[in-house]
């Protein structure tokens, strides 16, 4: 199972910060999270949300394995 981490407002929306979830691909993981919690699915699809697999930002789909760390990162703000 992949280790899924939510940061910032994403963890606030979900009500959790870390979970173990079984999914073969990132797209399947996103779909499962959205099905289980539509509010979280909407937040993950929002502009500026990035995904890091094993601490490397990825775009698009990617395979996952039992040791993959998947981190969903909200848009950064600063000033």
C-alpha positions as CSV (number, residue, x, y, z in Angstrom):
1,X,0.0,0.0,0.0
2,X,1.2,3.5,-0.8
3,X,1.7,5.9,2.0
4,X,-0.5,9.0,1.2
5,X,0.2,12.3,2.8
6,X,-2.0,15.4,2.7
7,X,-0.6,18.8,3.6
8,X,-2.2,22.2,4.5
9,X,-5.8,22.8,3.6
10,X,-6.0,19.3,1.9
11,X,-5.6,17.6,5.3
12,X,-8.1,20.0,6.8
13,X,-10.7,19.1,4.1
14,X,-10.1,15.3,4.5
15,X,-9.8,15.3,8.3
16,X,-6.6,13.2,8.1
17,X,-3.0,13.7,7.3
18,X,-1.6,10.3,6.5
19,X,-3.1,7.0,5.4
20,X,-2.0,3.7,3.7
21,X,-4.0,3.2,0.5
22,X,-3.7,0.4,-2.1
23,X,-3.8,1.6,-5.7
24,X,-1.8,0.5,-8.8
25,X,-1.6,4.0,-10.3
26,X,-1.7,7.6,-9.2
27,X,-4.9,8.1,-11.3
28,X,-6.6,5.2,-9.5
29,X,-5.6,6.7,-6.2
30,X,-7.0,10.1,-7.0
31,X,-10.2,8.5,-8.2
32,X,-10.5,6.4,-5.0
33,X,-9.9,9.5,-2.8
34,X,-12.5,11.4,-4.8
35,X,-15.1,8.6,-4.6
36,X,-14.5,8.1,-0.8
37,X,-14.7,11.9,-0.1
38,X,-16.0,14.1,-2.9
39,X,-14.9,17.3,-1.1
40,X,-11.3,16.0,-1.0
41,X,-11.6,14.9,-4.7
42,X,-12.6,18.5,-5.6
43,X,-9.8,20.0,-3.5
44,X,-7.2,17.7,-5.1
45,X,-8.4,18.7,-8.6
46,X,-8.1,22.3,-7.8
47,X,-5.6,24.7,-9.4
48,X,-2.1,24.6,-8.1
49,X,-2.3,21.3,-6.3
50,X,0.9,19.3,-6.9
51,X,1.8,15.7,-6.3
52,X,5.2,14.3,-5.2
53,X,6.1,10.7,-5.5
54,X,8.9,9.8,-3.2
55,X,9.7,13.5,-2.8
56,X,9.8,14.2,-6.6
57,X,7.1,16.4,-8.2
58,X,5.3,14.5,-10.9
59,X,2.8,15.5,-13.6
60,X,0.4,13.0,-15.1
61,X,-0.1,9.4,-14.1
62,X,2.5,7.1,-12.6
63,X,2.6,3.6,-11.2
64,X,2.6,3.1,-7.5
65,X,4.0,0.3,-5.3
66,X,3.8,-0.7,-1.7
67,X,6.8,1.6,-0.8
68,X,5.7,4.7,-2.7
69,X,5.1,7.9,-0.7
70,X,2.5,10.0,-2.4
71,X,2.3,13.6,-1.1
72,X,-0.5,16.0,-2.2
73,X,0.7,19.6,-1.8
74,X,-1.7,22.6,-1.8
75,X,-0.8,25.7,-3.8
76,X,1.9,27.7,-2.0
77,X,1.3,31.3,-1.0
78,X,3.8,33.8,0.2
79,X,4.8,37.3,0.2
